[in-house]
Amino acid sequence: MKILYLCSDLGIPVLGRKGAAVHMRVMSEALQRAGHSVVLAASALNKDPWEASQPVSVEVMHLPPAPEVSQAVLGLTTFNDSIGVENSLPGELRRILYNQQLVGQLERRFRNHAPDFILERAALYATAGVHLAQKLNIPLLVELNAPLALEQSAYRATGLGKLAAQSERWALTRADAIFAVSAPLRDYVCSLEVPEARVQVLPNGVDVELFYPAPRNPELHAKFALGSGPVLGFVGGLRPWHGVQALPLLVERLVVRYPQLRLVIVGEGPMRAELESAFSARNIDAHVIFTGSLPHLEVSALIRQFDVALAPYPVLDHAFYFSPLKLFEYMACGIPVVAAAVGQIADVIRDDETGLLYPPDDIDALTSACLRVLADPEFGQRLGTAAAAEVHAHYTWSGNATRIVEQARLLIAERVGN
C-alpha cells in the first residue's frame, strides 16, 4: 500500500521532540515495517533552527507556507501592532490560507502517482485532506487526538471559535474513517453528527523495540546524580492539565520517609519556573532533577531508572479525552505506575494488578500509593511485569498500523465494488 501521512498542523514540527511529532514518526515507521510505502508530508520540520532533527526512516515531504501566506499574516500582525492589539487572528489566518495552498501543492505532487489512501492527523482548519481525497478519489482516514475546536474555544478564546467548530465538523463529517484515541473523544466526534460506524477508538501505543523491561544503566544513574535512594519519575509537558502542580507537595511528604529520594522530571513547559520556585520554597529542590526535553530515543533508558512512574492528572472541567503516551511507555518498560483514575487511564490500568490508581487531586491517596510501592519492591516488580505484558500484547504502534491498514483496505474494496 502507498500511504500519504499528512500533517497540516503548523505547531507540530515532525522531526522535533513534541509528543505529537513522536506519534507521527513512530506510526509512519510502524506502517513501513509492515511493508507499506509511506510519505510523511508536513508543514514544519523543527521547532527552531538549533534543534537537532530526530531520525525517521520514511520519506519526509516538507511543505512550508508559501511566501504569499506569510505576507498576508504579516500584514495582519502589522495592523495589530499599529493599534496596540494582541490577538491570535494572524495565526488563525495562517492556518486557513495554508490549507488552501496545501491542496494545490499536494494535488500536483500526487496527480500521476496517487497514494492508495490518506492518513491525516486532525488539525484546526485542516481541510486539505478532504479536498485532496476527493480530487484523487481515494479514502481519507483521520487520526483525532483531541476535540480541537473545543480546546481552541476553552483555552485560547480566539474569537473565531464558531468558525473553527464549523471547519472541524465539515472535515470530520467528510472523512471515510476516524480513529479517536479515547472513548470520550469518540463520543465527541459522534456528537458532531458523524455516523458512529465511521468512528473507532484507537489508543496510543509503544514501539516495543524501544520500550521494554531491561536492567538499569548505572552510567545514566550516575550522570543524573540519582543517588542511593528511591527514584520517582514524571515524563511529559509541564502544564496544569498534566497535574504537575501536585509534585512539590508529594516530594515534600515522601522525603520525610525517604531522605535520599529523587524526582526526575523529563520534559518542558510553561510551568517549569513555577515548579522550580515551589520546590525551592519547600527546601526540597536538591531532591529534584529537571532534564528538560530529551530525544525520544533516550527516554526509555531514563524511565527504567524509576522506582515509581507518575501520571498525576487532575480533575478537569471537561471530559478526560487524552490517551497518555507516557502511561503506555512507563508500563512497557516494566515500571510500576501510580496514576489518577481518570478517563482512559482507568480502562488501561487494572488497579492493584498492572498499576495503582487513586482519586484525582487526592494528595493523600497519591502519597499512600507511592509509599506502598516504595515499601515493597517485590510488589512493585509484580505490577511492572504485569503492566509490560499488558502493553506489549495490546497497545503497540504495530498493532495500530495493522488496524488502520485493514480499515483502508475495506474502504478501497467498497469503492471498487461500487
C-alpha positions in Angstrom: 0.0 0.0 0.0 1.1 3.6 -0.7 0.2 5.9 2.1 0.3 9.7 2.4 0.5 10.6 6.1 -0.5 14.2 6.2 0.0 16.8 8.9 -1.1 20.4 8.2 -0.6 21.5 11.8 1.9 24.3 11.8 2.6 23.7 15.5 3.9 20.1 15.0 7.5 20.0 13.8 7.5 16.4 12.7 11.3 15.9 13.3 11.1 17.6 16.8 10.5 16.3 20.3 6.8 17.1 20.9 4.6 14.1 21.7 2.6 14.7 18.5 5.7 14.5 16.4 6.8 11.3 18.1 3.4 9.8 17.4 3.6 10.6 13.7 7.2 9.3 13.3 6.6 6.0 15.2 3.3 5.4 13.4 4.8 6.1 10.0 7.7 3.7 10.8 5.3 1.0 12.0 3.4 1.3 8.7 6.7 1.0 6.8 7.8 -2.1 8.8 4.6 -3.7 7.8 5.7 -3.5 4.2 3.9 -0.3 3.1 5.4 2.8 1.3 4.9 5.9 3.4 5.4 9.6 2.6 5.1 11.9 5.7 4.0 15.3 4.5 4.3 18.2 7.0 4.4 22.0 7.2 7.2 22.1 9.8 10.3 20.0 10.5 11.9 21.6 13.6 10.8 23.9 16.3 13.8 26.1 15.8 17.0 26.0 13.6 19.1 24.9 16.6 17.1 21.8 17.4 18.6 18.6 16.0 16.3 16.7 13.8 15.1 13.4 15.2 15.6 10.4 12.9 12.8 8.9 10.9 13.2 6.2 8.2 10.3 7.2 5.9 10.4 9.8 3.2 9.5 13.3 4.6 7.9 15.9 2.3 8.4 19.4 3.7 5.6 21.8 2.5 6.1 25.1 4.4 3.7 28.0 3.9 4.1 29.9 0.7 5.5 33.5 0.7 2.1 35.0 -0.1 0.6 33.3 3.0 3.4 34.7 5.2 2.9 38.1 3.7 -0.9 38.1 4.4 -0.2 37.0 8.0 2.5 39.7 8.4 0.0 42.3 7.2 -2.5 41.4 9.9 0.3 41.3 12.5 1.5 44.7 11.5 -2.1 46.0 11.7 -2.4 44.6 15.3 0.9 46.2 16.3 -0.2 49.6 14.8 -3.2 49.8 17.1 -1.7 48.1 20.1 -3.8 45.0 19.9 -2.7 41.4 20.6 -4.8 38.5 19.4 -4.5 35.2 17.7 -6.0 36.2 14.4 -2.8 36.1 12.4 -2.2 32.5 13.4 -5.8 31.6 12.5 -5.4 33.2 9.1 -2.1 31.4 8.6 -3.8 28.0 9.2 -6.7 28.8 6.9 -4.6 30.1 4.0 -2.0 27.3 4.4 -4.6 24.6 3.9 -5.8 26.3 0.8 -2.3 26.4 -0.5 -1.6 22.8 0.5 -4.4 21.3 -1.6 -2.8 22.6 -4.8 0.7 21.5 -3.8 -0.3 18.0 -2.9 -2.5 17.6 -6.0 0.4 18.5 -8.3 2.7 16.1 -6.4 0.4 13.1 -6.4 -1.8 13.6 -9.5 0.0 11.0 -11.5 1.3 8.9 -8.6 -1.7 8.8 -6.2 -1.4 7.1 -2.8 -3.8 4.3 -2.0 -5.2 6.3 0.9 -4.5 9.4 3.0 -3.9 9.2 6.8 -4.3 12.7 8.2 -3.6 14.0 11.7 -6.6 16.2 12.5 -5.7 19.9 13.0 -7.6 23.2 13.3 -8.8 24.3 9.8 -7.4 21.1 8.3 -9.5 20.9 5.2 -6.7 19.9 2.7 -7.1 16.2 3.3 -10.8 16.2 2.4 -10.2 18.2 -0.8 -7.3 16.1 -1.9 -9.0 12.8 -1.2 -12.0 13.9 -3.2 -9.8 15.1 -6.1 -7.8 11.8 -6.2 -10.9 9.7 -5.4 -9.2 7.8 -2.5 -10.2 7.2 1.1 -9.3 9.6 3.8 -8.7 8.2 7.3 -8.3 10.8 10.1 -6.4 10.5 13.5 -8.0 12.6 16.1 -6.2 13.2 19.4 -8.3 16.0 20.9 -11.5 17.9 20.4 -9.6 20.7 18.7 -12.3 23.3 18.2 -13.5 22.8 21.8 -9.9 23.2 23.1 -9.4 26.3 21.0 -12.6 27.9 22.4 -11.9 26.9 26.0 -8.2 27.6 26.3 -7.3 30.2 23.7 -10.5 32.3 23.3 -9.6 33.5 19.9 -12.9 34.9 18.9 -13.1 32.5 15.9 -14.5 29.6 17.9 -17.6 29.3 15.8 -15.5 29.2 12.6 -13.1 26.6 14.0 -16.0 24.4 15.1 -17.7 24.7 11.7 -14.4 23.8 9.9 -13.9 20.8 12.2 -17.4 19.5 11.7 -17.1 19.9 7.9 -13.9 17.9 7.8 -14.8 15.1 10.1 -18.2 14.5 8.5 -16.5 14.0 5.2 -13.8 11.7 6.4 -14.2 8.0 5.4 -13.0 6.8 8.8 -11.9 8.4 12.1 -9.6 6.9 14.7 -10.2 8.7 18.0 -7.7 8.0 20.8 -10.3 7.5 23.5 -13.9 6.7 24.1 -14.8 10.2 25.3 -13.3 11.6 22.1 -15.3 9.1 20.0 -18.4 10.4 21.7 -17.4 13.9 20.9 -17.0 13.0 17.2 -20.4 11.4 17.1 -21.9 14.5 18.7 -20.9 16.3 15.5 -23.3 14.1 13.5 -20.5 11.8 12.2 -22.0 8.3 11.7 -21.0 6.0 14.6 -19.9 3.3 12.1 -17.1 5.6 10.8 -15.6 6.2 14.3 -13.3 3.8 16.1 -11.3 4.1 19.3 -7.6 3.6 18.8 -5.5 4.4 21.9 -1.8 5.4 21.7 0.8 2.7 21.8 4.5 2.0 22.1 7.4 0.9 20.0 8.2 -2.4 21.7 11.7 -2.4 20.3 12.5 0.7 22.3 10.2 0.5 25.4 10.7 -2.8 27.1 11.9 -4.1 30.6 15.6 -4.0 31.0 18.2 -3.6 33.7 19.1 0.0 34.8 22.0 1.7 33.2 24.5 2.6 36.0 26.2 5.2 33.9 22.9 7.0 33.4 22.2 6.8 37.1 25.5 8.5 37.8 25.0 11.1 35.0 21.9 12.4 36.6 23.2 12.0 40.2 20.2 9.9 41.3 21.9 8.8 44.5 21.2 5.8 46.7 17.5 6.5 47.4 14.3 5.7 45.5 13.6 7.4 42.3 10.2 8.8 41.2 9.7 9.9 37.6 7.4 12.1 35.5 7.6 12.4 31.7 5.5 14.9 29.9 4.6 18.5 29.3 4.8 20.8 32.3 1.3 22.1 32.1 -1.6 22.3 34.5 -3.7 19.6 32.9 -0.9 17.1 33.4 -1.1 17.5 37.1 2.5 18.6 37.7 1.3 21.1 40.4 0.9 18.1 42.7 4.6 17.1 42.6 6.1 19.6 45.1 3.8 18.6 47.9 4.2 14.9 47.1 8.0 15.1 47.3 7.8 17.1 50.5 5.8 14.3 52.1 7.9 11.5 50.7 11.3 12.8 51.7 10.3 12.6 55.4 10.3 8.8 55.0 13.0 8.6 52.3 15.6 11.4 52.8 17.6 10.3 49.7 14.6 10.3 47.4 14.9 11.9 43.9 12.2 13.0 41.5 13.2 13.1 37.8 11.1 15.4 35.6 11.5 14.8 31.9 10.0 17.5 29.7 9.5 21.2 29.3 6.6 23.5 29.5 5.2 26.9 30.8 5.0 25.6 34.4 8.7 24.9 34.8 9.6 28.1 36.6 6.6 27.9 38.9 7.6 24.3 39.8 11.2 25.2 40.4 10.0 28.0 42.8 7.7 25.7 44.6 10.4 23.1 45.2 12.8 25.8 46.4 10.2 27.3 48.7 9.9 23.9 50.4 13.7 23.5 50.6 13.5 20.2 48.6 14.9 21.4 45.3 18.0 19.2 45.9 15.7 16.2 45.5 14.5 17.2 42.0 16.2 16.8 38.6 14.8 18.6 35.6 16.2 17.0 32.5 14.4 19.3 30.1 13.1 17.9 26.8 15.0 14.8 25.6 15.1 12.9 22.3 12.5 10.2 22.3 15.2 7.6 21.8 16.7 8.5 25.2 13.5 8.4 27.2 13.1 4.7 27.7 16.5 4.3 29.4 15.7 7.0 31.8 12.2 5.6 32.6 14.0 2.3 33.6 15.7 4.3 36.4 12.4 5.0 38.1 11.1 3.0 41.1 7.7 4.7 40.6 6.3 6.4 37.4 3.8 9.1 38.0 0.7 10.2 36.0 -0.9 12.7 38.4 -3.7 14.1 36.2 -6.1 16.4 38.0 -9.9 16.8 37.8 -10.6 18.8 34.7 -13.7 20.9 33.8 -14.2 18.7 30.7 -14.1 15.1 29.8 -10.7 13.4 30.0 -10.3 12.6 26.4 -6.5 12.0 26.4 -4.6 8.8 25.6 -1.5 9.5 27.6 1.6 8.3 25.7 3.6 8.4 29.0 1.3 5.8 30.5 2.0 3.2 27.9 5.7 3.9 27.8 6.0 3.6 31.6 4.1 0.3 31.6 6.0 -1.1 28.6 9.3 -0.6 30.5 8.0 -2.7 33.4 7.9 0.2 35.8 5.1 0.4 38.5 2.8 3.2 37.7 0.8 5.4 40.1 -1.9 7.2 38.2 -5.0 9.2 38.7 -8.2 7.1 37.9 -9.5 9.3 35.1 -10.6 8.6 31.6 -8.7 6.0 29.6 -6.2 5.5 32.4 -8.8 3.7 34.5 -9.5 1.5 31.5 -5.9 0.6 30.7 -4.7 0.1 34.3 -6.2 -2.7 36.4 -5.8 -1.4 39.9 -3.5 -3.4 42.1 -2.6 -5.6 39.2 -1.0 -3.6 36.4 -0.6 -0.4 38.4 -2.1 1.6 41.2 -5.0 4.1 40.7 -6.0 6.9 43.1 -8.8 9.5 43.0 -7.6 12.6 41.1 -6.5 15.6 43.2 -6.3 13.4 46.3 -2.8 14.1 47.5 -3.2 11.8 50.5 -4.1 8.8 48.2 -1.3 9.7 45.8 1.2 9.7 48.6 -0.1 6.5 50.1 0.1 4.7 46.7 3.7 5.8 46.2 4.7 4.7 49.8 3.1 1.3 49.2 5.2 0.7 46.1 8.4 2.1 47.7 7.9 0.0 50.9 7.5 -3.3 48.9 9.8 -3.5 45.9 8.6 -7.1 45.1 5.1 -5.8 44.9 6.3 -3.0 42.6 8.1 -5.5 40.4 4.9 -7.6 40.1 3.0 -4.6 39.0 5.6 -3.6 36.4 5.9 -7.1 35.0 2.2 -7.4 34.5 2.0 -3.9 33.1 4.7 -4.7 30.5 2.9 -7.8 29.4 -0.4 -6.0 29.0 1.0 -3.2 26.9 3.2 -5.4 24.7 0.1 -7.5 24.0 -2.5 -4.8 23.4 -1.0 -1.3 22.9 1.6 -1.1 20.2 2.1 1.1 17.2 2.5 -2.0 15.0 -1.0 -3.1 16.1 -2.4 0.3 15.4 -0.8 0.3 12.0 -2.5 -3.0 11.2 -5.9 -1.7 12.2 -5.5 1.4 10.1 -4.5 -0.6 7.0 -7.3 -3.1 7.5 -9.8 -0.3 7.6 -8.3 1.3 4.5 -8.5 -2.0 2.6 -12.2 -2.2 3.4 -12.8 1.3 2.2 -10.9 0.7 -1.0 -12.8 -2.5 -1.6 -16.1 -0.7 -1.1 -15.1 1.9 -3.8 -14.2 -0.8 -6.2 -17.4 -2.6 -5.6 -19.4 0.5 -6.2 
